[in-house]
Amino acid sequence: MKKHNGLINGPYLVWTAAFIVIPLLLIFYYGLTDKSGHFTLSNIAEMGTPERMKALWLSLILSLLATFICLLMAYPLAMILAKMKTAMGFIVTIFIIPMWMNSLLRILAWQTLLERNGVINQFLRMAHLPEQHLINTPYAIGLGMIYDFLPFMLLPIYNSLLKIDSNVINAAYDLGANRWQTFWKVTFPLTLPGVISGITMVFVPALTTFVISDFLGGSKVLLIGNVIEQQFTQVGNWNVGSGLSLVLMVFILISMALMNHFDKSDEGAAGIL
């Protein structure tokens, strides 16, 4: 049996080593060494420059804001979808279809919509309304994040809502709880695993993105992902790029640790049931 399990796990272990472990080891090596291969912390200290700190804080603010707005939009929508009995699969598919498309194409579509002579401004001119000037601003980047990552917040919450036994909700009503009490004491704690998963799946890619800011922010708005990408592709300084990546990795690990701390799904469900 052990030999059989080893054969099954073999491809997974090879994949993990080739695409996760080895790249991480390379990032640590380049981030903690200079071009001569000697140990140094100067690459990590490069994050302390005003330009890079500004990019880091802007990335944190936009990713937190996008995650919060995605949660506000996705939870009510997931509750509506979970309560629908007819055409539920069709409507859920509508929200999943954009995920089948390449993310780059979706961002390019928003660039076409938001640019100065784009579709939205053309309609505004026809209606004799003030034009919008969102392109190449942090607002456009935030809008792109919300649009691109909203399905990743919606689907985990939707799946958690589907798993709730209706008898649990009815029992809360029978015991005298109103709708708000039932939501905060029963529904939300039971869907907390989906909320935690959604927050993680939105916050982490939003914090590290550089494609969205490239197309919707232009060269006027730089996020920390753009700074790191430039070090690898334009400057050719893998050491500094890896050092900045290590700093960003710390923020990601902190966010995941906080999410795990608040994820009391087993205890919460046991206490309710």
Secondary structure, DSSP 8 states (H G I E B T S, - for coil): -HHHHHHHHHHHHHHHIIIIIHHHHHHHHHHTB-TTS-B-SHHHHGGGSHHHHHHHHHHHHHHHHHHHHHHHHHHHHHHHHHH--SSHHHHHHHHHHHHHS-HHHHHHHHHHHHSTTSHHHHHHHHTT------TTSHHHHHHHHHHHHHHHHHHHHHHHHHTS-HHHHHHHHHTT--HHHHIIIIIHHHHHHHHHHHHHHHHHHHHH--HHHHHHSTTT---HHHHHHHIIIII--HHHHHHHHHHHHHHHHHHHHHHHHH--HHHHHHHH-
